[in-house]
Amino acid sequence: MSLYRNSAWFLKGMTEFTRNAFLSASKRFVEKDLEVSMAGRAFMITGANSGIGKATAMAIAKKGGTVHMVCRNKDKAEEARADIVKETGNKEVYVHILDLSETKKVWEFAEGFKRKYKALNVLINNAGSIMSQRDVNTEGLEKSFATNVLGVYILTKSLIPLLEKSADPRVITVSSGGMLVQKLRTGNLQSERGRYDGTMVYAQHKRQQVVMTEQLAKTHTNIHFSVMHPGWVDTPAVANAMPDFHSSMKDSLRTPEQGADTVVWLAVSEAATTNPSGRFYQDRKMVSTHLPLAWTHSSALEEQKLLSLLEDLAKTFQPH
């Protein structure tokens, strides 16, 4: 089955995830969707100092939005901020230093942000981590799970009250088409059993992000939730984590700006919020979260179980 899934996924990728696929899809884009001013609206973007995150921050800053860049590396973040301010002339760009793999610090950051700022219109969960070998954080949690899943959950849940007080609130999570080869598994969240394959662990986390988005959309109906696949994008993260894939596909990979296009569209356009909350997108269009005949569907019970496990874990590390 997994051979079928992987083959079907690669074939889909070659026809839908490449740079040429983006150019083809973009012919149906409505350009006026992005002809909007974001002045007076506040956006938080994690992993905003390179790749898709930086391209998203740049596009939103150009539209006059206030941008909160949440990054792990202070020097890279300040350098990216300087580029964005220089290119856009928008000085409302702020750097916040946070390592999403440090679970308690995610709580502390979100609680501090709510005290300091009176509005947050859009949260963009973009930061991600692919590990080549299993490693744990100071709290004993597997690091990529802490970054990709639990950190996203805590940041989103903690900021929901601030989002709900703000106009037209949205949460966008950058997932990956790799999740299509994975069925949700809640029994090995810390990747303690079996051989550790960082790419497959990452794909499982990306499936968990899709389920998380669907579930949160049901609970928090006044926020527009979405999750998306940016396509195969030429970013430093892909080059580092998947060097063979990167070198063999280099000429077909999308630019960070092309990868960010649907993130920006979901974050700023009116058209995006006419679609139901909790859906999965590719190239500004709602798409299925499953490959045909791939047996990756899970039960409603299993999906609710993921959320209750995340909630219990999150509470364990919540500062009192």
Secondary structure, DSSP 8 states (H G I E B T S, - for coil): -HHHHHHHHHHHHHHHTSHHHHHHHGGG--GGGG----TT-EEEEETTTSHHHHHHHHHHHHTT-EEEEEES-HHHHHHHHHHHHHHH----EEEEE--TT-HHHHHHHHHHHHHH-S---EEEE------SS--B-TTS-BHHHIIIIIHHHHHHHHHHHHHHHSSS-EEEEE--GGGGG-----TTTT--SS---HHHHHHHHHHHHHHHHHHHHHH-TTSEEEEEE--SB--HHHHHH-HHHHHHHGGG-B-HHHHHHHHHHHHH-TGGGGS-TTEEEETTEE--SS-TT------HHHHHHHHHHHHHHHHHT---
